[in-house]
Amino acid sequence: MSPSRENLGLVEQLYATFVRREIPAIVALLADDVEWSEPDNPHNPAGGTRRGHQGFLEWLAIGRDAEDILTLDIHKMLTDHDTVAVGGDMRCLATPTGKTYESDFVHLVTLRSGKVLKFQEFFDTHAAAEAFRP
């Protein structure tokens, strides 16, 4: 199997474990020194960059308390030798305010030795900020 095909399979597995909320299975897919990030946003508590398994678990706990992902639809995955770009759209509920927002997204997932080394999320931070703003 080609490295690109393996990378797609690993990222598909990552999303499937998220859907099933299998936290130990997600962590098993992450490199020890994983870097997990979404854009900084003064109103979104999950914004910023976190490192390592502990950083990922912190991001997950913050996100679980702050936001419900109502829909996350993947439309396309593109890959090269070490990165998969995932494009789609999402609808989320900011739990502190009860407001929802919608956005397209791109996730860049960089892989090393069969593990997720870096996960970068890009989406409409203005829409998210408006939903989180009291």
Backbone hydrogen bonds in HBPLUS format (Angstrom, degrees):
<---DONOR---> <-ACCEPTOR-->    atom                        ^
c    i                          cat <-CA-CA->   ^        H-A-AA   ^      H-
h    n   atom  resd res      DA  || num        DHA   H-A  angle D-A-AA Bond
n    s   type  num  typ     dist DA aas  dist angle  dist       angle   num
A0006-GLU N   A0002-SER O   2.94 MM   4  6.26 159.0  1.98 156.3 162.9     1
A0007-ASN N   A0003-PRO O   2.84 MM   4  6.05 155.4  1.90 149.1 155.9     2
A0008-LEU N   A0004-SER O   2.99 MM   4  6.28 159.3  2.04 148.2 153.1     3
A0009-GLY N   A0005-ARG O   3.01 MM   4  6.25 160.0  2.05 147.3 152.7     4
A0010-LEU N   A0006-GLU O   2.93 MM   4  6.21 155.3  2.00 149.9 156.4     5
A0011-VAL N   A0007-ASN O   2.99 MM   4  6.24 161.4  2.03 153.8 158.3     6
A0012-GLU N   A0008-LEU O   2.86 MM   4  6.05 159.7  1.90 152.7 158.9     7
A0013-GLN N   A0009-GLY O   2.96 MM   4  6.12 152.0  2.04 142.4 150.1     8
A0014-LEU N   A0010-LEU O   2.91 MM   4  6.22 147.8  2.02 142.3 151.4     9
A0015-TYR N   A0011-VAL O   3.05 MM   4  6.37 163.4  2.08 156.1 157.6    10
A0016-ALA N   A0012-GLU O   3.01 MM   4  6.21 157.1  2.06 145.7 152.6    11
A0017-THR N   A0013-GLN O   2.94 MM   4  6.19 154.3  2.01 151.2 157.2    12
A0018-PHE N   A0014-LEU O   3.09 MM   4  6.39 146.9  2.20 143.7 153.1    13
A0019-VAL N   A0015-TYR O   2.99 MM   4  6.29 160.7  2.02 153.0 157.3    14
A0020-ARG N   A0016-ALA O   3.11 MM   4  6.37 153.3  2.19 143.5 150.4    15
A0021-ARG N   A0017-THR O   2.90 MM   4  5.85 106.2  2.45 130.1 147.6    16
A0022-GLU N   A0017-THR O   2.98 MM   5  5.26 163.9  2.00 152.2 155.1    17
A0021-ARG N   A0018-PHE O   2.93 MM   3  4.75 148.8  2.03  98.8 108.9    18
A0025-ALA N   A0022-GLU O   3.06 MM   3  5.37 119.4  2.45 104.6 119.7    19
A0026-ILE N   A0022-GLU O   2.98 MM   4  6.31 147.3  2.08 151.5 162.0    20
A0026-ILE N   A0023-ILE O   3.06 MM   3  5.04 119.2  2.45  97.2 112.5    21
A0027-VAL N   A0023-ILE O   2.96 MM   4  6.22 170.8  1.97 165.3 165.7    22
A0028-ALA N   A0024-PRO O   3.00 MM   4  6.14 147.9  2.11 139.0 147.7    23
A0029-LEU N   A0026-ILE O   2.89 MM   3  5.31 144.9  2.02 109.8 120.4    24
A0030-LEU N   A0027-VAL O   3.04 MM   3  5.20 157.4  2.09 107.4 114.6    25
A0116-VAL N   A0029-LEU O   2.80 MM  87  6.13 162.9  1.82 152.0 157.6    26
A0031-ALA N   A0116-VAL O   2.89 MM  85  5.53 177.6  1.89 138.6 138.1    27
A0034-VAL N   A0031-ALA O   3.08 MM   3  5.01 148.2  2.18 119.7 114.5    28
A0052-GLY N   A0034-VAL O   2.69 MM  18  4.85 153.6  1.76 149.0 153.5    29
A0035-GLU N   A0117-LEU O   2.91 MM  82  6.32 146.1  2.02 136.7 146.3    30
A0119-PHE N   A0035-GLU O   2.87 MM  84  6.31 158.8  1.91 162.5 167.4    31
A0036-TRP N   A0050-ARG O   2.79 MM  14  5.25 169.2  1.80 162.4 165.3    32
A0050-ARG N   A0036-TRP O   2.83 MM  14  5.25 162.5  1.86 150.8 156.5    33
A0037-SER N   A0119-PHE O   2.81 MM  82  6.16 163.8  1.84 170.4 175.8    34
A0121-GLU N   A0037-SER O   2.90 MM  84  6.22 146.3  2.01 142.2 153.2    35
A0038-GLU N   A0048-GLY O   3.11 MM  10  5.50 154.3  2.18 141.9 147.6    36
A0048-GLY N   A0038-GLU O   2.92 MM  10  5.50 158.7  1.96 140.9 144.7    37
A0044-ASN N   A0041-ASN O   3.20 MM   3  5.31 140.9  2.37 104.0 114.5    38
A0047-GLY N   A0044-ASN O   3.10 MM   3  5.66 167.3  2.12 120.3 124.3    39
A0055-GLY N   A0051-ARG O   3.20 MM   4  4.72 131.4  2.44 130.8 132.2    40
A0056-PHE N   A0052-GLY O   2.99 MM   4  6.35 157.2  2.04 152.6 159.0    41
A0057-LEU N   A0053-HIS O   2.91 MM   4  6.18 163.4  1.94 153.5 157.8    42
A0058-GLU N   A0054-GLN O   2.91 MM   4  6.13 146.8  2.02 143.7 153.1    43
A0059-TRP N   A0055-GLY O   2.95 MM   4  6.23 162.4  1.98 150.2 154.2    44
A0060-LEU N   A0056-PHE O   2.87 MM   4  6.15 158.1  1.92 152.4 158.9    45
A0061-ALA N   A0057-LEU O   2.97 MM   4  6.15 158.4  2.02 143.9 149.0    46
A0062-ILE N   A0058-GLU O   2.96 MM   4  6.20 164.8  1.99 156.7 160.6    47
A0063-GLY N   A0059-TRP O   2.89 MM   4  6.02 167.2  1.91 151.8 156.0    48
A0064-ARG N   A0060-LEU O   2.87 MM   4  5.99 152.5  1.94 146.7 154.4    49
A0065-ASP N   A0061-ALA O   3.21 MM   4  6.42 150.0  2.31 143.2 149.5    50
A0066-ALA N   A0062-ILE O   2.99 MM   4  6.12 138.1  2.17 145.3 157.9    51
A0067-GLU N   A0063-GLY O   2.92 MM   4  5.54 152.9  2.00 152.0 153.3    52
A0095-THR N   A0066-ALA O   2.92 MM  29  5.39 139.4  2.09 125.2 134.4    53
A0068-ASP N   A0093-LEU O   2.89 MM  25  5.05 155.9  1.95 142.3 150.4    54
A0093-LEU N   A0068-ASP O   2.82 MM  25  5.05 159.8  1.86 149.7 156.7    55
A0070-LEU N   A0091-ARG O   2.79 MM  21  5.43 135.0  1.99 143.4 157.5    56
A0071-THR N   A0091-ARG O   3.11 MM  20  5.10 155.0  2.17 140.4 142.4    57
A0091-ARG N   A0071-THR O   2.98 MM  20  5.10 153.3  2.05 137.6 138.4    58
A0073-ASP N   A0089-ASP O   2.83 MM  16  5.40 163.2  1.85 169.2 172.5    59
A0089-ASP N   A0073-ASP O   2.93 MM  16  5.40 149.4  2.02 147.5 156.7    60
A0075-HIS N   A0087-GLY O   2.77 MM  12  5.76 166.0  1.79 148.5 153.3    61
A0076-LYS N   A0087-GLY O   3.19 MM  11  5.21 154.7  2.26 144.9 143.4    62
A0087-GLY N   A0076-LYS O   2.86 MM  11  5.21 169.0  1.87 153.9 157.3    63
A0078-LEU N   A0085-ALA O   2.87 MM   7  5.11 156.7  1.93 145.1 153.0    64
A0085-ALA N   A0078-LEU O   2.72 MM   7  5.11 160.6  1.76 154.2 160.6    65
A0080-ASP N   A0083-THR O   3.03 MM   3  5.63 149.8  2.13 155.1 163.7    66
A0111-LEU N   A0082-ASP O   2.74 MM  29  5.27 166.6  1.75 158.1 161.6    67
A0084-VAL N   A0109-VAL O   2.83 MM  25  5.15 155.7  1.88 142.2 150.0    68
A0109-VAL N   A0084-VAL O   2.87 MM  25  5.15 169.7  1.88 153.0 156.5    69
A0086-VAL N   A0107-HIS O   2.79 MM  21  5.01 163.5  1.82 150.7 156.4    70
A0107-HIS N   A0086-VAL O   2.82 MM  21  5.01 155.9  1.88 143.7 152.0    71
A0088-GLY N   A0105-PHE O   3.11 MM  17  5.43 157.2  2.16 145.3 146.7    72
A0105-PHE N   A0088-GLY O   2.84 MM  17  5.43 150.8  1.92 141.3 140.0    73
A0090-MET N   A0103-SER O   2.81 MM  13  5.55 154.8  1.88 159.9 168.4    74
A0103-SER N   A0090-MET O   3.06 MM  13  5.55 156.4  2.11 149.0 152.5    75
A0092-CYS N   A0101-TYR O   2.87 MM   9  5.48 162.9  1.90 161.4 166.8    76
A0101-TYR N   A0092-CYS O   2.89 MM   9  5.48 148.1  1.99 149.5 158.1    77
A0094-ALA N   A0099-LYS O   2.78 MM   5  5.51 165.8  1.80 178.5 173.5    78
A0097-THR N   A0094-ALA O   3.19 MM   3  5.82 138.0  2.37 115.7 125.3    79
A0098-GLY N   A0094-ALA O   2.78 MM   4  5.62 146.2  1.90 159.1 169.4    80
A0106-VAL N   A0122-PHE O   2.95 MM  16  5.19 151.3  2.04 144.7 151.2    81
A0122-PHE N   A0106-VAL O   2.86 MM  16  5.19 145.4  1.98 153.9 164.5    82
A0108-LEU N   A0120-GLN O   2.85 MM  12  5.12 158.6  1.90 148.2 154.9    83
A0120-GLN N   A0108-LEU O   2.93 MM  12  5.12 163.3  1.96 146.7 152.3    84
A0110-THR N   A0118-LYS O   2.79 MM   8  4.95 160.5  1.83 146.9 153.2    85
A0117-LEU N   A0110-THR O   2.76 MM   7  5.51 155.9  1.82 147.6 154.6    86
A0118-LYS N   A0110-THR O   3.18 MM   8  4.95 158.3  2.23 134.0 134.0    87
A0112-ARG N   A0115-LYS O   2.90 MM   3  5.41 156.6  1.95 150.9 158.8    88
A0115-LYS N   A0112-ARG O   3.04 MM   3  5.41 145.5  2.17 112.0 122.0    89
A0125-THR N   A0123-PHE O   2.97 MM   2  5.84 108.1  2.50 116.2 100.2    90
A0128-ALA N   A0124-ASP O   3.20 MM   4  6.54 159.5  2.24 147.5 153.4    91
A0129-ALA N   A0125-THR O   2.83 MM   4  5.95 159.8  1.87 143.7 149.6    92
A0130-GLU N   A0126-HIS O   2.95 MM   4  6.18 160.1  1.99 153.2 157.8    93
A0131-ALA N   A0127-ALA O   3.14 MM   4  6.37 147.4  2.25 140.9 149.4    94
A0131-ALA N   A0128-ALA O   3.10 MM   3  5.13 119.7  2.48  95.3 110.3    95
A0132-PHE N   A0128-ALA O   2.97 MM   4  6.25 150.7  2.06 152.4 160.6    96
A0133-ARG N   A0129-ALA O   2.79 MM   4  5.80 134.4  2.00 146.1 158.6    97
